[in-house]
Amino acid sequence: MRIKRRPWADELYAENQDLFRKFPYDLRGKWHEVFKNNQPIELEIGAGKGGFITQLAQNNPNKNYIALEINEMALAYLLRKQAEKRLTNLFLVVGNADEVGQYFAEGEVSNLYLNFSDPWPKSKHEKRRLTAPNFLRKYHQILATDATIQFKTDNQGLFIYSITTMANEPEVLIDKINFDLHHSDDNVGNIRTEYEQKFADKGQPIYLLKSHFKEEKNERI
Ligand SMILES: C[S@@+](CC[C@H](N)C(=O)[O-])C[C@H]1O[C@@H](n2cnc3c(N)ncnc32)[C@H](O)[C@@H]1O
């Protein structure tokens, strides 16, 4: 996502330091202290402008939500929303998915959302895809038993890749594959992201994949 840096963003970050953290290595295993309760913590990686997670947090005050985004300017749009709403169960993180294991302790995250992740179509960039085996390994470490991974995309290539990758991982169980989310029963309660809305407006199908890890963690993944 290419977003021009705007002066208002710097001011917003300076004025709202209680609402976000950059690269929160020191909060690993301590997120309940940030939220000041023991509610389950759900994570969206690549939250972009954050319409999805804001709505999710509003709908579920009994859960905590963390929006992780590498692009500070994209996250500034979410920070702007959060600075107005000040949802006590939503926290913003500037960080890299590659480092999730350094931000979260084992089992600290109870559900993971990947929405419209960058497709990285060239095979030499496979390791950057957020559903590549190297990332699944990291997710397995931070996810609690029974946690789900919910992945939505408009990109058929990335969707097929993600299904294949997960199907090939003995530790992953696929729960749902849907090739047309918006015209199915799964659409009930579906919260659209900014990208999802754009693609839906163009009449493109939206794909949904849900999975979880088997209970035991072993060394392979
Ligand atoms: C195509 S956008 C989708 C944004 C939003 N999820 C939506 O559906 O509207 C993908 C987002 O993932 C972020 N992203 C890509 N790689 C990332 C990484 N390694 N760690 C964290 N965020 C990442 C990008 O900066 C971008 O904002």
The ligand as an SDF file (V2000), in Angstrom:
LIG
                    3D

 27 29  0  0  0  0  0  0  0  0999 V2000
   -3.1320   -4.7710    0.6680 C   0  0  0  0  0  0  0  0  0  0  0  0
   -3.0390   -4.0490    2.2210 S   0  0  0  0  0  0  0  0  0  0  0  0
   -4.5240   -4.5760    3.0350 C   0  0  0  0  0  0  0  0  0  0  0  0
   -4.9020   -3.6830    4.1740 C   0  0  0  0  0  0  0  0  0  0  0  0
   -6.1440   -4.0980    4.9640 C   0  0  0  0  0  0  0  0  0  0  0  0
   -5.9250   -5.3690    5.6270 N   0  0  0  0  0  0  0  0  0  0  0  0
   -7.3620   -4.1860    4.0870 C   0  0  0  0  0  0  0  0  0  0  0  0
   -7.7910   -5.3050    3.7990 O   0  0  0  0  0  0  0  0  0  0  0  0
   -7.9010   -3.1460    3.7190 O   0  0  0  0  0  0  0  0  0  0  0  0
   -1.7980   -5.0390    3.0220 C   0  0  0  0  0  0  0  0  0  0  0  0
   -1.2260   -4.3970    4.2600 C   0  0  0  0  0  0  0  0  0  0  0  0
   -0.3160   -5.2810    4.8760 O   0  0  0  0  0  0  0  0  0  0  0  0
    0.7770   -4.5260    5.3540 C   0  0  0  0  0  0  0  0  0  0  0  0
    1.9340   -5.4270    5.4770 N   0  0  0  0  0  0  0  0  0  0  0  0
    2.6010   -6.0270    4.4570 C   0  0  0  0  0  0  0  0  0  0  0  0
    3.6120   -6.7630    4.9270 N   0  0  0  0  0  0  0  0  0  0  0  0
    3.5850   -6.6400    6.2790 C   0  0  0  0  0  0  0  0  0  0  0  0
    4.4020   -7.1440    7.3210 C   0  0  0  0  0  0  0  0  0  0  0  0
    5.4480   -7.9550    7.0520 N   0  0  0  0  0  0  0  0  0  0  0  0
    4.1060   -6.8230    8.5860 N   0  0  0  0  0  0  0  0  0  0  0  0
    3.0480   -6.0130    8.8700 C   0  0  0  0  0  0  0  0  0  0  0  0
    2.2430   -5.4870    7.9150 N   0  0  0  0  0  0  0  0  0  0  0  0
    2.5000   -5.7940    6.6380 C   0  0  0  0  0  0  0  0  0  0  0  0
    0.9720   -3.4590    4.2970 C   0  0  0  0  0  0  0  0  0  0  0  0
    1.7090   -2.3560    4.7670 O   0  0  0  0  0  0  0  0  0  0  0  0
   -0.4670   -3.1130    3.9540 C   0  0  0  0  0  0  0  0  0  0  0  0
   -0.9700   -2.0700    4.7640 O   0  0  0  0  0  0  0  0  0  0  0  0
  1  2  1  0
  2  3  1  0
  2 10  1  0
  3  4  1  0
  4  5  1  0
  5  6  1  0
  5  7  1  0
  7  8  2  0
  7  9  1  0
 10 11  1  0
 11 12  1  0
 11 26  1  0
 12 13  1  0
 13 14  1  0
 13 24  1  0
 14 15  1  0
 14 23  1  0
 15 16  2  0
 16 17  1  0
 17 18  1  0
 17 23  2  0
 18 19  1  0
 18 20  2  0
 20 21  1  0
 21 22  2  0
 22 23  1  0
 24 25  1  0
 24 26  1  0
 26 27  1  0
M  CHG  2   2   1   9  -1
M  END
$$$$
